[in-house]
Structure formats: structure tokens, C-alpha cells
Amino acid sequence: MLLTHLGGWSAVTLPDVMARLDAAGARYVTLQQAQADPAYAETGSSSLVARAPKQRGMTLAVPEQSSEPALDVKSLCR
């Protein structure tokens, strides 16, 4: 799933983003096809990303949380 926000920046960068996804071997399906996938029929309180590894006996590494912000938004939005 690719979620973007409508705006000038998206309109300018989307062709490059799609080209990079294509080059990386991305495959595309319709929303109807995606919703028909059995993985999305499963219910639970956690996300598919969290459920899938657990069902396969895998543990996802959780990065250490920092109390400091990752980016200084005020300096970026000038």
C-alpha cells in the first residue's frame, strides 16, 4: 500500500518514487485484489505486520526509543 498526501510536493516526487519502486521489483494489485488476500481476513488487535512474524515463530527487533526527537521540525519548516 502506498499512501501519499495530495499536494505539490507529492505531484513532483511521485513519478520518481514510482520509478524507484518499479526498479526495485514492486508489484501492484487493485484494492479489490488486496482485500481478497487471506492475510487481510484475519482479525486481531495487532497489525498484519506484527501478526505475520509471530505466526511464523519469528521475533521482530524493536529499535530503542529515544526521548529526543529524530528531527528538528522547526528548523526543517522554515
LOSEBA-715826 format. One record per residue: x, y, z of N, C-alpha, C in turn. Coordinates in steps of 0.1 Angstrom, whole numbers, padded with zeros to 4 digits, always signed. Example, Ala and Ser with C-alpha at 12.3 -4.5 7.8 and 13.67 -1.06 7.14 Angstrom:
LOSEBA-715826
+-------+-------+-------+-------+-------+-------+-------+-------+-------+
!    nu !    nv !    nw !   cau !   cav !   caw !    cu !    cv !    cw !
+-------+-------+-------+-------+-------+-------+-------+-------+-------+
! +0132 ! -0057 ! +0078 ! +0123 ! -0045 ! +0078 ! +0132 ! -0033 ! +0078 !
! +0128 ! -0022 ! +0071 ! +0137 ! -0011 ! +0071 ! +0129 ! +0000 ! +0079 !
+-------+-------+-------+-------+-------+-------+-------+-------+-------+
This chain:
LOSEBA-715826
+-------+-------+-------+-------+-------+-------+-------+-------+-------+
!    nu !    nv !    nw !   cau !   cav !   caw !    cu !    cv !    cw !
+-------+-------+-------+-------+-------+-------+-------+-------+-------+
! +0009 ! -0012 ! +0000 ! +0000 ! +0000 ! +0000 ! +0009 ! +0012 ! +0000 !
! +0006 ! +0021 ! -0008 ! +0013 ! +0034 ! -0009 ! +0003 ! +0045 ! -0005 !
! +0006 ! +0052 ! +0005 ! -0003 ! +0063 ! +0010 ! +0005 ! +0076 ! +0008 !
! -0001 ! +0085 ! +0001 ! +0005 ! +0098 ! -0001 ! -0004 ! +0109 ! +0003 !
! +0001 ! +0120 ! +0005 ! -0008 ! +0132 ! +0008 ! -0008 ! +0140 ! -0005 !
! -0020 ! +0145 ! -0008 ! -0022 ! +0153 ! -0020 ! -0015 ! +0167 ! -0018 !
! -0007 ! +0170 ! -0027 ! +0000 ! +0183 ! -0026 ! +0010 ! +0185 ! -0037 !
! +0016 ! +0197 ! -0038 ! +0026 ! +0200 ! -0048 ! +0038 ! +0191 ! -0047 !
! +0043 ! +0188 ! -0035 ! +0054 ! +0180 ! -0033 ! +0052 ! +0166 ! -0038 !
! +0040 ! +0160 ! -0035 ! +0037 ! +0147 ! -0039 ! +0036 ! +0146 ! -0055 !
! +0030 ! +0156 ! -0061 ! +0029 ! +0157 ! -0075 ! +0043 ! +0157 ! -0082 !
! +0052 ! +0164 ! -0076 ! +0066 ! +0165 ! -0082 ! +0074 ! +0152 ! -0079 !
! +0072 ! +0146 ! -0068 ! +0081 ! +0135 ! -0064 ! +0075 ! +0121 ! -0068 !
! +0062 ! +0120 ! -0070 ! +0055 ! +0107 ! -0072 ! +0061 ! +0100 ! -0084 !
! +0064 ! +0106 ! -0096 ! +0070 ! +0098 ! -0107 ! +0083 ! +0092 ! -0103 !
! +0092 ! +0099 ! -0096 ! +0104 ! +0093 ! -0091 ! +0102 ! +0082 ! -0081 !
! +0093 ! +0084 ! -0072 ! +0090 ! +0073 ! -0062 ! +0085 ! +0061 ! -0070 !
! +0076 ! +0062 ! -0079 ! +0071 ! +0051 ! -0086 ! +0082 ! +0044 ! -0095 !
! +0090 ! +0052 ! -0101 ! +0101 ! +0046 ! -0109 ! +0111 ! +0038 ! -0100 !
! +0113 ! +0043 ! -0088 ! +0122 ! +0036 ! -0079 ! +0115 ! +0023 ! -0074 !
! +0102 ! +0023 ! -0071 ! +0095 ! +0011 ! -0067 ! +0095 ! +0001 ! -0079 !
! +0093 ! +0006 ! -0091 ! +0093 ! -0003 ! -0103 ! +0107 ! -0010 ! -0104 !
! +0118 ! -0002 ! -0102 ! +0131 ! -0007 ! -0104 ! +0135 ! -0017 ! -0093 !
! +0128 ! -0016 ! -0081 ! +0131 ! -0025 ! -0070 ! +0122 ! -0037 ! -0071 !
! +0114 ! -0038 ! -0082 ! +0105 ! -0050 ! -0084 ! +0092 ! -0050 ! -0077 !
! +0087 ! -0038 ! -0074 ! +0074 ! -0037 ! -0068 ! +0063 ! -0043 ! -0077 !
! +0053 ! -0049 ! -0071 ! +0042 ! -0054 ! -0079 ! +0029 ! -0047 ! -0074 !
! +0020 ! -0045 ! -0083 ! +0008 ! -0037 ! -0080 ! -0004 ! -0045 ! -0082 !
! -0014 ! -0044 ! -0073 ! -0027 ! -0050 ! -0074 ! -0037 ! -0040 ! -0071 !
! -0049 ! -0043 ! -0075 ! -0061 ! -0034 ! -0072 ! -0064 ! -0036 ! -0057 !
! -0072 ! -0026 ! -0052 ! -0077 ! -0027 ! -0039 ! -0085 ! -0039 ! -0037 !
! -0093 ! -0043 ! -0046 ! -0102 ! -0055 ! -0046 ! -0093 ! -0067 ! -0044 !
! -0082 ! -0068 ! -0052 ! -0073 ! -0080 ! -0051 ! -0067 ! -0080 ! -0038 !
! -0062 ! -0069 ! -0033 ! -0056 ! -0069 ! -0020 ! -0065 ! -0073 ! -0009 !
! -0077 ! -0068 ! -0009 ! -0087 ! -0072 ! +0001 ! -0091 ! -0086 ! +0001 !
! -0089 ! -0093 ! -0010 ! -0093 ! -0107 ! -0012 ! -0082 ! -0116 ! -0006 !
! -0070 ! -0110 ! -0003 ! -0059 ! -0118 ! +0002 ! -0063 ! -0123 ! +0016 !
! -0061 ! -0136 ! +0018 ! -0064 ! -0142 ! +0031 ! -0058 ! -0135 ! +0043 !
! -0046 ! -0130 ! +0041 ! -0039 ! -0123 ! +0052 ! -0047 ! -0112 ! +0058 !
! -0055 ! -0105 ! +0050 ! -0063 ! -0094 ! +0055 ! -0077 ! -0099 ! +0061 !
! -0080 ! -0111 ! +0060 ! -0092 ! -0117 ! +0066 ! -0090 ! -0120 ! +0080 !
! -0078 ! -0121 ! +0085 ! -0075 ! -0124 ! +0099 ! -0079 ! -0112 ! +0107 !
! -0084 ! -0115 ! +0119 ! -0087 ! -0104 ! +0128 ! -0078 ! -0105 ! +0140 !
! -0078 ! -0094 ! +0147 ! -0069 ! -0094 ! +0159 ! -0067 ! -0079 ! +0163 !
! -0061 ! -0077 ! +0174 ! -0059 ! -0064 ! +0179 ! -0045 ! -0058 ! +0174 !
! -0037 ! -0067 ! +0168 ! -0024 ! -0062 ! +0163 ! -0025 ! -0061 ! +0148 !
! -0015 ! -0054 ! +0142 ! -0014 ! -0052 ! +0128 ! -0009 ! -0064 ! +0121 !
! -0012 ! -0065 ! +0108 ! -0007 ! -0076 ! +0100 ! +0008 ! -0077 ! +0101 !
! +0015 ! -0066 ! +0101 ! +0030 ! -0066 ! +0102 ! +0034 ! -0072 ! +0116 !
! +0027 ! -0071 ! +0126 ! +0030 ! -0077 ! +0139 ! +0026 ! -0091 ! +0140 !
! +0014 ! -0095 ! +0134 ! +0009 ! -0108 ! +0134 ! +0017 ! -0118 ! +0126 !
! +0020 ! -0115 ! +0114 ! +0027 ! -0124 ! +0104 ! +0040 ! -0130 ! +0110 !
! +0049 ! -0123 ! +0115 ! +0061 ! -0129 ! +0121 ! +0058 ! -0138 ! +0133 !
! +0049 ! -0133 ! +0141 ! +0045 ! -0141 ! +0153 ! +0040 ! -0155 ! +0149 !
! +0031 ! -0155 ! +0139 ! +0026 ! -0168 ! +0134 ! +0036 ! -0177 ! +0129 !
! +0048 ! -0172 ! +0124 ! +0059 ! -0180 ! +0119 ! +0069 ! -0182 ! +0129 !
! +0067 ! -0179 ! +0142 ! +0076 ! -0181 ! +0153 ! +0088 ! -0171 ! +0152 !
! +0086 ! -0160 ! +0146 ! +0097 ! -0150 ! +0145 ! +0095 ! -0139 ! +0155 !
! +0106 ! -0132 ! +0159 ! +0105 ! -0121 ! +0168 ! +0111 ! -0109 ! +0160 !
! +0103 ! -0098 ! +0160 ! +0108 ! -0086 ! +0153 ! +0117 ! -0078 ! +0163 !
! +0128 ! -0073 ! +0159 ! +0136 ! -0064 ! +0167 ! +0129 ! -0051 ! +0168 !
! +0129 ! -0046 ! +0180 ! +0122 ! -0033 ! +0183 ! +0134 ! -0023 ! +0186 !
! +0135 ! -0012 ! +0177 ! +0146 ! -0003 ! +0180 ! +0144 ! +0005 ! +0193 !
! +0155 ! +0008 ! +0199 ! +0155 ! +0015 ! +0211 ! +0149 ! +0029 ! +0209 !
! +0140 ! +0033 ! +0218 ! +0133 ! +0046 ! +0217 ! +0142 ! +0056 ! +0224 !
! +0142 ! +0068 ! +0217 ! +0150 ! +0079 ! +0223 ! +0140 ! +0090 ! +0228 !
! +0144 ! +0097 ! +0238 ! +0135 ! +0107 ! +0243 ! +0137 ! +0120 ! +0234 !
! +0147 ! +0120 ! +0227 ! +0150 ! +0132 ! +0218 ! +0143 ! +0130 ! +0205 !
! +0137 ! +0140 ! +0199 ! +0130 ! +0139 ! +0186 ! +0141 ! +0135 ! +0175 !
! +0136 ! +0128 ! +0165 ! +0145 ! +0123 ! +0155 ! +0149 ! +0135 ! +0146 !
! +0140 ! +0144 ! +0144 ! +0142 ! +0156 ! +0135 ! +0138 ! +0168 ! +0142 !
! +0145 ! +0179 ! +0139 ! +0141 ! +0192 ! +0145 ! +0131 ! +0198 ! +0134 !
! +0118 ! +0196 ! +0136 ! +0109 ! +0201 ! +0127 ! +0109 ! +0216 ! +0125 !
! +0111 ! +0223 ! +0135 ! +0112 ! +0238 ! +0134 ! +0122 ! +0243 ! +0125 !
! +0134 ! +0236 ! +0125 ! +0144 ! +0240 ! +0115 ! +0142 ! +0235 ! +0101 !
! +0134 ! +0225 ! +0099 ! +0131 ! +0220 ! +0086 ! +0120 ! +0228 ! +0079 !
! +0111 ! +0234 ! +0087 ! +0099 ! +0241 ! +0081 ! +0101 ! +0256 ! +0081 !
! +0112 ! +0260 ! +0077 ! +0114 ! +0275 ! +0076 ! +0113 ! +0280 ! +0062 !
+-------+-------+-------+-------+-------+-------+-------+-------+-------+
